[in-house]
Amino acid sequence: MMDGSIPTENGSVSSDRDGSALIFLGTGCSSAVPNAMCLIQKSDSPCYVCSQSLSIPPERNPNYRGNTSLLIDYCQSDGKHKYIQIDVGKTFREQVLRWFTLHKIPQVDSIILTHEHADAVLGLDDIRSVQPFSPTNDIDPTPIFVSQYAMDSLAVKFPYLVQKKLKEGQEVRRVAQLDWRIIEEDCEKPFVASGLSFSPLPVMHGEDYVCLGFLFGEKSRVAYISDVSRFPPNTEYAISKSGGGQLDLLILDTLYKTGSHNTHLCFPQTLDTIKRLSPKRALLIGMTHEFDHHKDNEFLEEWSKREGISVKLAHDGLRVPIDL
């Protein structure tokens, strides 16, 4: 039911488009991969992962990673498709040009934000590029679901996207039209976006900051958690096999390959978390240039056989058919 082989190595795409699917628009950290410093500074031992970007096109290079972002292609019971975007980061426009075109995504029907950091929101201005053109902004706004904390921050970052009425004498300028909707940081308070129900999963992104993950899907239980350093007990219970029920797919943060970090899980903690939650399958996102897609997936293949849980690094452009 879930197939990680799309797109293929030559950039082609499966013709299976009848059902729902998850499309990984970005799987990298905030600074993205390649790391710019690896390319602009001379070195006697250049970074292998980043150097690949100079010779391999991004659509064929799984080590080319934009900001973490997921597009849910939700096929409703009547066969109509709705497109739900989780996070709109600094690399959003690039992701639209590369992956919307490849996967034939015609629009964004709703947006969900995990938090208000730059790698999750600085592409919001470019939402107008996937909305119908109107020089007077006379279009239906796109629903966007955010926590109150994120809303307060975004009103400062993007006042022109939040402003409802023009001030006297203010000219009309074309901007993204958004319908801001507040969601609770509570596992027990779900919301519906484009016909699909989501339960917020509050997690710690550093001990001073709450970020949201999301649990969705009735036929397949999927949890998307892009920025996490620690799981509060209620959230862990909701997504663990021994608690709220086994996940069919866990999409989880992993920043660095070794050590630890104060605001993200790193590879050792990510694997420990997966063993603790025991999903049927896990795909990892948020990687820096320390990760080499092919070599580290070879390691994960052996780890998966040993632990009995399928775990792989995701990559930009990956399309995963799934029954939601």
C-alpha positions in Angstrom: 0.0 0.0 0.0 2.9 2.4 0.6 5.7 2.4 -2.0 8.8 4.4 -1.6 10.1 4.1 -5.2 8.4 7.2 -6.6 9.9 9.1 -8.3 12.4 6.7 -9.8 16.1 7.2 -10.3 15.6 8.7 -13.8 13.0 11.1 -12.5 9.9 9.4 -13.9 6.7 9.1 -11.8 4.4 6.2 -11.2 1.0 6.3 -13.1 -0.8 5.2 -9.9 -2.8 8.4 -9.1 -6.2 7.0 -8.2 -5.8 7.1 -4.4 -4.2 9.3 -1.7 -0.5 9.9 -1.4 2.1 11.7 0.7 4.6 13.8 -1.3 7.8 14.9 0.5 8.5 18.4 -0.8 11.4 18.8 1.5 13.4 16.6 3.9 16.3 18.9 5.0 17.2 21.1 7.9 16.6 24.9 8.1 19.8 25.7 6.2 19.0 23.0 3.6 21.4 20.7 1.7 23.8 21.4 0.1 25.3 23.5 2.8 26.4 26.7 1.2 29.7 26.9 3.1 30.7 23.5 1.7 30.5 24.9 -1.8 31.9 28.4 -1.4 35.0 27.6 0.7 37.9 25.7 -0.8 38.9 22.5 1.0 41.4 19.7 0.5 38.6 17.2 1.4 35.4 18.6 0.0 32.1 17.4 1.4 30.9 14.5 -0.7 27.2 15.0 -0.1 27.2 18.7 -0.9 29.6 18.4 -3.8 27.1 16.1 -5.5 24.9 19.1 -6.1 27.4 20.5 -8.6 27.1 17.5 -10.9 23.8 15.8 -10.2 20.4 17.5 -10.9 18.3 17.9 -7.7 15.5 15.7 -9.1 18.0 12.9 -9.4 19.9 13.6 -6.2 18.4 12.3 -3.0 21.0 14.3 -1.0 19.6 17.6 -2.3 17.2 18.6 0.5 14.9 21.6 0.9 13.2 22.7 4.1 11.0 20.0 5.6 7.5 20.1 4.1 4.8 17.5 3.3 2.0 17.7 0.7 -0.9 15.4 1.4 -2.7 14.4 -1.8 -6.0 13.4 -0.2 -8.4 11.4 -2.4 -11.9 11.9 -0.9 -14.7 9.2 -1.0 -16.1 10.9 -4.2 -12.8 10.5 -6.0 -12.0 14.2 -5.8 -8.5 15.2 -4.7 -7.6 17.8 -2.1 -4.1 19.1 -1.5 -3.0 19.9 2.0 0.4 21.5 2.6 2.2 21.1 5.9 4.7 24.0 6.3 5.7 26.6 3.8 9.4 27.3 4.3 12.2 29.2 2.7 12.5 26.8 -0.2 8.8 26.6 -1.0 8.9 28.3 -4.5 11.7 25.9 -5.6 9.7 23.0 -4.3 6.6 24.1 -6.3 8.6 24.4 -9.5 10.3 21.1 -9.0 7.8 18.8 -7.4 4.3 20.3 -8.1 5.1 20.1 -11.8 6.5 16.6 -11.6 3.6 15.2 -9.6 1.0 17.3 -11.4 -0.3 19.2 -8.3 -2.7 21.9 -9.5 -3.2 23.9 -6.3 -3.0 24.1 -2.5 -6.4 23.7 -0.9 -5.3 24.2 2.7 -2.2 24.9 4.8 -1.2 23.6 8.2 1.8 25.1 10.1 3.8 23.2 12.7 5.3 26.4 14.1 6.5 29.9 13.1 10.2 29.5 12.6 11.8 30.6 9.3 12.0 27.2 7.8 8.3 26.6 8.2 6.8 30.0 7.2 9.1 32.2 5.1 7.5 30.9 1.9 4.1 32.2 2.8 4.3 35.2 0.5 4.8 32.8 -2.4 1.4 31.1 -1.7 0.0 33.7 -4.2 1.9 31.8 -6.9 -0.4 28.8 -6.4 -3.6 30.8 -6.1 -5.7 32.1 -9.0 -4.5 35.5 -10.3 -6.4 38.6 -9.2 -4.8 42.0 -9.2 -7.5 43.1 -6.7 -7.2 40.0 -4.5 -10.8 39.1 -5.3 -10.3 35.3 -4.8 -11.4 32.8 -2.1 -8.7 32.7 0.6 -6.8 29.5 1.4 -7.5 28.2 4.9 -4.4 28.1 7.0 -4.4 26.4 10.4 -2.0 27.7 13.1 -1.6 27.8 16.9 -2.3 31.1 18.6 1.4 31.5 19.4 2.3 31.1 15.8 -0.6 33.5 14.8 0.7 36.2 17.0 4.2 35.9 15.6 3.1 35.8 12.0 1.0 38.9 12.5 4.4 40.7 13.1 6.3 38.9 10.4 3.6 39.2 7.7 1.2 42.0 8.7 0.1 42.4 5.1 -1.0 38.8 4.9 -3.0 39.1 8.1 -4.5 42.5 7.6 -8.2 42.3 6.8 -9.0 45.8 5.5 -6.9 48.4 3.8 -6.2 51.6 5.7 -7.5 54.9 4.2 -5.4 55.8 1.2 -3.6 52.5 1.1 -3.1 51.0 -2.4 -4.3 47.5 -3.3 -1.3 45.2 -3.9 -1.6 41.6 -4.9 -0.7 39.3 -1.9 -1.6 35.8 -0.9 -5.1 35.5 0.4 -5.3 33.5 3.6 -8.1 32.5 5.9 -6.4 32.2 9.3 -7.8 29.5 11.6 -6.6 28.9 15.2 -6.0 25.3 16.4 -5.4 24.1 19.9 -2.1 22.6 21.1 -4.0 19.6 22.4 -4.1 16.0 21.2 -7.7 15.8 22.2 -8.9 18.7 20.0 -8.8 17.7 16.4 -9.6 19.9 13.4 -10.6 19.2 9.8 -8.6 20.6 6.8 -10.0 19.9 3.3 -12.1 17.0 4.6 -9.3 15.2 6.5 -9.2 15.1 10.3 -5.9 16.1 12.1 -5.1 15.8 15.8 -2.4 18.2 17.0 0.7 16.5 18.6 2.4 19.1 20.8 6.1 18.3 21.2 9.1 20.2 22.7 11.4 21.9 20.2 13.8 22.9 22.9 12.6 23.1 26.5 11.3 26.7 25.9 9.2 26.1 22.8 6.2 24.0 21.8 6.0 22.8 18.2 3.1 20.8 16.6 3.2 17.5 14.9 0.0 16.0 13.4 -1.7 12.6 13.5 -4.0 11.9 10.6 -5.7 9.1 8.6 -8.5 6.7 9.5 -7.5 3.7 7.4 -3.8 4.3 7.9 -2.6 6.1 11.0 0.2 8.6 10.1 2.1 10.9 12.4 4.2 13.8 11.0 6.7 15.3 13.5 9.3 17.5 11.9 10.8 19.5 14.9 11.2 17.7 18.2 13.6 17.3 21.0 11.3 15.7 23.6 7.8 14.1 23.7 5.4 15.1 26.4 3.7 12.0 27.9 0.2 12.7 26.4 1.7 13.0 22.9 3.9 9.9 23.2 0.9 7.9 24.5 -1.2 9.0 21.5 1.2 7.6 18.9 2.7 4.6 20.7 1.8 1.0 20.0 1.4 0.5 23.8 -0.8 3.6 24.1 -3.2 5.1 21.6 -2.4 2.5 18.9 0.3 1.5 16.5 1.1 3.9 13.7 1.2 2.7 10.1 3.8 5.4 9.3 5.8 7.7 11.5 7.6 10.6 9.8 10.2 11.8 12.2 12.9 14.4 12.8 16.6 13.5 12.7 19.1 16.4 12.5 22.7 15.2 13.0 24.1 11.8 12.5 25.9 11.6 15.9 25.7 13.2 19.3 22.7 15.2 20.5 21.1 18.6 20.1 19.1 20.9 22.3 16.2 21.5 19.9 16.1 18.4 17.6 16.4 14.6 17.8 19.6 13.3 16.3 20.1 9.9 14.7 20.7 7.9 17.9 17.7 9.5 19.7 15.5 9.1 16.6 16.2 5.4 16.5 15.6 5.0 20.2 12.3 6.9 19.8 11.2 4.6 17.0 11.9 1.5 19.0 9.9 3.0 21.9 6.9 4.0 19.8 7.1 0.9 17.6 5.4 2.0 14.4 5.0 -0.3 11.4 7.2 1.9 9.4 9.2 5.2 9.7 10.6 7.7 7.3 13.2 10.3 8.5 13.3 14.0 7.7 15.2 17.1 8.7 18.7 15.9 7.8 21.8 17.9 7.5 24.6 17.2 5.0 26.1 14.7 7.5 23.7 12.1 6.1 24.4 10.3 2.8 21.1 8.9 1.5 22.4 5.7 0.0 25.0 4.8 2.6 22.8 5.6 5.6 19.9 3.7 4.1 22.1 0.7 3.8 22.8 0.9 7.5 19.1 1.4 8.2 18.2 -1.7 6.1 20.3 -3.8 8.5 18.9 -2.0 11.5 15.4 -2.6 10.3 15.9 -6.3 9.8 17.4 -6.5 13.3 14.6 -4.5 15.1 11.6 -5.6 12.9 10.6 -2.0 12.0 11.2 -0.6 8.5 13.1 2.7 8.7 14.5 4.7 5.8 15.7 8.3 5.1 13.0 10.0 3.0 14.1 12.3 0.1 12.7 15.3 -1.6 10.2 14.4 -4.3 9.3 11.0 -2.7 5.7 10.0 -3.3 4.2 7.5 -0.9 0.8 6.1 -1.9 -1.3 5.4 1.2 -4.9 4.7 2.0 -6.2 7.5 4.3 
